[in-house]
Amino acid sequence: MFLRVTSEDAHGDGKGGEARRGGGRTRLIRAAGVLVACGLVLAVAGAGWAYWHLNQNIKSVDIDGALGSDRPSPVVTTPAPSASASASPLPSGVLNLLVLGSDSRSGRANAALGGGDSSGARSDTAMVVHVDAGRTGATVVSIPRDTLVTRPSCPLPSGGTTAVAYGSMFNSAYSVGGPACAVKTVESMTGIRMDHYLEIDFSGFAKLVDTLGGITVTTDQDIDDDKSHLHLQAGTHRLDGEQALALARTRHGIGDGSDLGRIGLQQKVVKALLEQIASTQLLTDPTALYRVADAITGGLTTDTGLDSLPELVRFAQSLRGLTSQNMKTVMMPVVPAASDHDRVVAEEPSASALWKSLR
């Protein structure tokens, strides 16, 4: 905008000059108001688009509808009182959820990371997360994917049901019947109802780590695994998304090369991820917060109880007092299977005692 100033305007001629100057100020104020209004409209529109985009990212599965009432009883708790009389109280009771890491989603990003075959989906990582009452402490129990279990009859997404399978590998439940069968198999093994289901795919996990700027992990031994393409000396390392995913999947470069060896690495990765999220100042950087939210929701599949942005936010808020220091990580006790020493079975009575302690 250009302003042309004449000598008359500059020196004024009484009330007329003042009126003209007043009119100029009025026009400038009106113009500024229009710009502010436009900015507000754009901001609201941007927030609306961001909300829609993040909400659309989330994929969900109706676990409750698929499994019906033939399940362990849920734990009934009383919500904690809200700090605001108008706000509904956040849930604070005991919570059990099944967390799976899988290669179930197709696409070039997953394929480049070693997944992406949607017709042959596998659950590479399985963790039962038990959050204590008050939600300030938790126990994470890893279930080896090579565990031989009795897989119950499961509903199929296409209709019908599977037959009961004895001595079946644990991760076959997901391959055969998807998330609902994975949940039903875990509930059959543990006697614990899974309140929620969370699944993240390869590319979603790698993108989340990269968005956070990497994670810091300390390894106790050298890792030399050609299959996961990971080569690290013992010590502390800053890992990007692809390296963090490779560490979570490494098995041939450590211990005896079995699935048991990499469970400890997976638990290290989970704790490092939580620590990185906690240390990142997301609330003071809306752009960074949006990128992290986009990464999380973009690779996530949930049950229908967590399939919207408000539900996920409320869920996260209920866990704000939970830190990695208050999180205990264990593996379900197992022993080599008599029928196949490359497989394991639950070690009893230790496994049953563990699950009973979490009910």
C-alpha positions in Angstrom: 0.0 0.0 0.0 1.3 3.5 -0.9 0.2 6.7 0.9 0.3 10.0 -1.1 0.9 13.0 1.2 0.2 16.5 -0.1 1.3 19.7 1.4 -2.3 20.4 2.5 -2.6 17.1 4.1 0.8 17.6 5.8 0.0 21.0 7.3 -3.8 20.7 7.7 -6.4 23.4 7.3 -8.3 23.2 10.5 -11.1 20.8 11.2 -11.0 19.4 7.6 -7.4 18.2 8.0 -8.2 16.6 11.3 -11.2 15.0 9.8 -9.2 13.6 7.0 -6.5 12.3 9.4 -9.2 10.8 11.5 -10.8 9.2 8.5 -7.4 7.8 7.5 -6.9 6.3 11.0 -10.4 4.8 10.8 -9.6 3.2 7.4 -6.3 1.8 8.7 -8.1 0.4 11.8 -10.7 -1.2 9.6 -8.1 -2.7 7.3 -6.2 -4.1 10.3 -9.4 -5.6 11.6 -10.1 -7.2 8.3 -6.6 -8.7 8.3 -7.0 -10.0 11.8 -10.3 -11.5 11.0 -8.9 -13.2 7.9 -6.1 -14.5 10.0 -8.5 -15.9 12.5 -10.6 -17.5 9.8 -7.5 -19.1 8.2 -6.3 -20.3 11.7 -9.7 -21.9 12.4 -9.9 -23.4 8.9 -6.3 -24.8 9.4 -7.2 -26.3 12.8 -10.4 -27.8 11.3 -8.4 -29.4 8.5 -5.7 -30.7 10.9 -8.4 -32.2 13.1 -10.1 -33.8 10.1 -6.8 -35.1 8.8 -5.7 -36.6 12.1 -9.1 -38.1 12.8 -9.1 -39.7 9.3 -5.7 -41.2 9.9 -6.9 -43.5 12.6 -8.0 -47.0 11.5 -10.1 -49.1 13.9 -11.4 -52.6 14.4 -14.6 -53.4 16.3 -13.2 -55.9 18.8 -16.2 -55.9 21.1 -18.6 -56.5 18.3 -16.5 -59.3 16.9 -16.0 -61.2 20.2 -19.3 -60.6 21.9 -19.8 -61.5 25.5 -17.7 -64.7 25.6 -14.8 -62.9 27.3 -13.3 -62.3 30.7 -15.3 -59.7 32.7 -14.1 -56.1 32.6 -12.7 -54.5 35.7 -15.3 -51.9 37.0 -13.7 -48.8 38.5 -14.9 -45.4 39.7 -13.6 -42.4 37.8 -11.4 -39.9 39.7 -13.1 -36.6 40.5 -12.5 -33.9 37.9 -10.7 -30.6 38.8 -13.5 -28.8 36.9 -17.1 -29.2 37.7 -18.0 -28.8 34.0 -15.5 -31.4 32.7 -16.1 -35.1 32.8 -13.6 -36.9 35.0 -10.7 -38.7 33.4 -10.6 -42.5 33.8 -8.1 -43.5 36.4 -8.9 -47.2 37.0 -7.0 -50.3 36.1 -6.4 -50.7 32.4 -5.3 -53.6 30.3 -4.4 -53.2 26.6 -2.8 -55.4 23.9 -0.2 -53.6 21.9 1.0 -55.2 18.7 3.7 -54.2 16.3 3.0 -55.5 12.8 3.7 -55.4 9.1 0.0 -55.7 8.3 -0.3 -52.6 6.2 0.6 -52.6 2.5 2.4 -49.8 0.8 5.9 -48.8 -0.4 7.0 -47.4 2.9 6.3 -50.7 4.7 7.7 -52.7 1.9 11.0 -50.7 2.1 11.2 -51.5 5.8 10.6 -55.3 5.3 6.8 -55.4 5.6 3.9 -54.4 3.5 2.4 -57.8 2.5 -1.2 -57.3 3.7 -2.1 -60.8 2.7 0.6 -62.3 5.0 0.3 -60.0 8.0 2.3 -60.9 11.1 2.5 -59.6 14.6 6.2 -59.2 15.2 5.8 -57.7 18.7 3.1 -58.4 21.3 2.9 -56.7 24.7 0.2 -56.8 27.3 0.3 -53.5 29.1 -1.3 -53.5 32.6 -1.8 -50.0 34.0 -2.3 -49.8 37.7 -5.2 -47.9 39.4 -4.3 -44.2 39.5 -2.4 -44.7 36.2 1.0 -43.8 37.5 2.6 -47.2 37.2 2.4 -50.1 34.7 3.7 -53.5 33.9 4.5 -54.5 30.3 4.6 -58.2 29.6 6.1 -59.3 26.3 4.7 -62.5 24.8 7.2 -64.3 22.5 5.8 -64.7 19.1 7.1 -68.3 18.9 5.1 -69.4 21.9 3.0 -72.5 21.2 -0.6 -71.9 22.5 -4.1 -73.2 22.1 -5.6 -70.8 19.6 -9.4 -70.5 20.3 -12.0 -70.4 17.7 -12.0 -66.9 16.3 -14.5 -64.9 14.2 -13.2 -64.1 10.7 -13.5 -60.7 9.1 -15.1 -62.3 6.1 -17.6 -64.2 8.1 -17.6 -67.6 9.8 -15.1 -68.8 12.4 -11.8 -70.6 12.7 -11.4 -74.0 14.3 -9.6 -74.4 17.6 -5.9 -75.0 17.0 -3.7 -76.8 19.5 0.1 -76.2 19.6 -0.2 -73.3 17.3 2.4 -70.4 17.3 1.1 -67.4 19.1 1.6 -65.0 16.2 -0.6 -67.2 13.9 -3.6 -65.8 15.7 -3.1 -62.4 14.0 -2.3 -64.0 10.6 -5.4 -66.2 10.7 -8.0 -63.9 12.2 -6.6 -60.4 12.5 -6.8 -58.2 15.6 -9.9 -59.8 17.1 -8.3 -63.3 17.1 -5.1 -61.9 18.6 -7.1 -60.3 21.4 -9.2 -63.5 22.0 -6.0 -65.6 22.1 -4.4 -63.3 24.7 -7.6 -63.3 26.8 -7.7 -67.1 26.6 -4.1 -67.3 27.7 -4.2 -64.8 30.5 -7.8 -64.7 31.8 -7.6 -60.9 31.5 -9.9 -58.8 29.4 -8.2 -56.4 27.1 -9.8 -53.0 27.5 -8.2 -51.6 24.4 -6.2 -52.7 21.4 -3.4 -50.7 19.7 -1.4 -51.7 16.7 1.4 -49.8 14.9 2.9 -50.7 11.6 6.6 -50.6 10.5 6.5 -47.3 8.6 4.3 -45.6 11.3 6.9 -46.5 14.0 9.9 -45.4 12.0 8.1 -42.1 11.1 7.3 -41.4 14.7 10.9 -41.9 15.8 12.2 -39.7 13.0 9.6 -37.0 13.9 10.8 -37.0 17.5 14.4 -36.5 16.3 15.5 -40.1 17.1 15.8 -42.1 20.3 18.8 -42.8 22.6 19.4 -46.5 23.4 22.2 -48.2 25.2 23.1 -51.7 24.1 25.0 -54.1 26.3 26.6 -56.1 23.5 27.7 -55.7 19.9 24.9 -56.2 17.4 25.8 -57.6 14.0 22.7 -58.7 12.2 22.8 -58.8 8.4 19.1 -59.6 8.2 17.9 -56.5 10.0 20.9 -54.5 8.5 21.9 -53.3 11.9 25.5 -53.2 13.0 26.2 -51.5 16.4 29.0 -51.7 18.9 28.0 -52.0 22.6 27.3 -48.6 24.0 25.0 -45.6 23.7 23.6 -44.7 20.3 21.2 -42.1 18.8 19.0 -44.1 16.4 16.8 -42.8 13.6 13.5 -44.4 12.7 14.9 -47.1 10.5 17.6 -48.0 12.9 15.2 -48.1 15.9 12.9 -50.4 13.9 15.8 -52.7 13.0 16.8 -52.8 16.7 13.3 -53.9 17.7 13.4 -56.6 15.0 17.0 -57.8 15.6 17.3 -61.4 16.6 20.1 -63.1 14.7 22.9 -60.8 15.9 22.4 -61.4 19.6 22.2 -64.3 22.1 21.1 -67.6 20.5 19.3 -65.9 17.6 15.9 -66.7 18.9 12.9 -64.5 19.4 13.7 -64.3 23.2 16.8 -62.4 22.7 15.2 -59.5 20.9 12.4 -59.0 23.4 14.8 -57.2 25.7 15.8 -54.9 22.9 12.1 -54.2 22.1 11.5 -53.2 25.7 14.6 -50.9 25.6 13.1 -49.3 22.4 9.7 -48.7 24.0 11.2 -47.1 27.1 13.5 -44.9 25.0 10.5 -43.8 22.9 8.5 -42.8 26.0 11.5 -40.9 27.4 11.9 -39.0 24.1 8.3 -38.1 23.9 8.4 -36.9 27.6 11.5 -34.7 26.9 10.2 -33.1 23.7 8.5 -29.7 24.4 5.5 -30.5 22.2 3.0 -28.3 24.1 5.1 -25.2 23.3 5.6 -26.1 19.6 2.3 -26.6 17.8 4.1 -27.5 14.5 6.1 -30.3 16.2 3.0 -31.4 18.1 1.1 -31.8 14.8 3.9 -33.7 13.2 4.1 -36.1 16.1 0.3 -36.5 16.1 0.3 -37.1 12.4 3.0 -39.8 12.8 1.2 -41.5 15.6 -2.3 -41.6 14.0 -1.0 -42.4 10.5 0.4 -45.8 11.5 -2.2 -46.7 14.2 -5.0 -49.2 14.3 -7.2 -49.2 17.4 -10.3 -50.7 18.8 -13.5 -48.6 18.3 -13.1 -47.2 21.9 -10.1 -45.2 20.8 -10.9 -44.5 17.1 -11.3 -40.8 17.3 -9.0 -37.9 18.1 -11.0 -36.8 21.2 -10.9 -40.4 22.6 -7.2 -40.8 21.9 -6.4 -37.4 23.6 -8.5 -38.3 26.6 -6.8 -41.7 26.8 -3.4 -40.0 26.7 -4.4 -37.4 29.3 -5.4 -40.2 31.7 -1.8 -41.6 31.4 0.0 -38.3 31.9 1.3 -39.4 35.3 2.9 -42.5 33.9 6.7 -42.4 33.2 9.2 -44.9 31.9 10.7 -45.0 35.4 7.4 -46.3 36.8 7.1 -48.9 34.1 8.2 -52.5 34.8 9.0 -54.7 31.7 9.0 -58.5 31.9 8.7 -61.4 29.6 6.1 -64.2 30.0 8.0 -67.1 31.6 8.7 -69.7 29.0 10.6 -72.9 28.4 11.7 -74.8 25.2 8.8 -76.9 23.8 9.3 -80.6 24.1 8.0 -81.1 20.6 10.2 -78.4 18.9 13.2 -76.8 20.6 12.9 -73.9 18.2 9.6 -73.0 19.9 8.6 -72.3 23.5 5.7 -72.9 25.8 4.5 -71.1 28.9 6.5 -72.1 32.0 4.0 -73.2 34.7 3.1 -72.3 37.4 5.1 -69.1 36.9 3.2 -67.8 33.8 -0.2 -68.3 35.5 1.1 -66.6 38.7 2.2 -63.6 36.6 -1.2 -63.2 34.9 -3.1 -63.7 38.2 -1.1 -60.9 39.7 -2.3 -58.5 37.0 -6.0 -59.3 37.3 
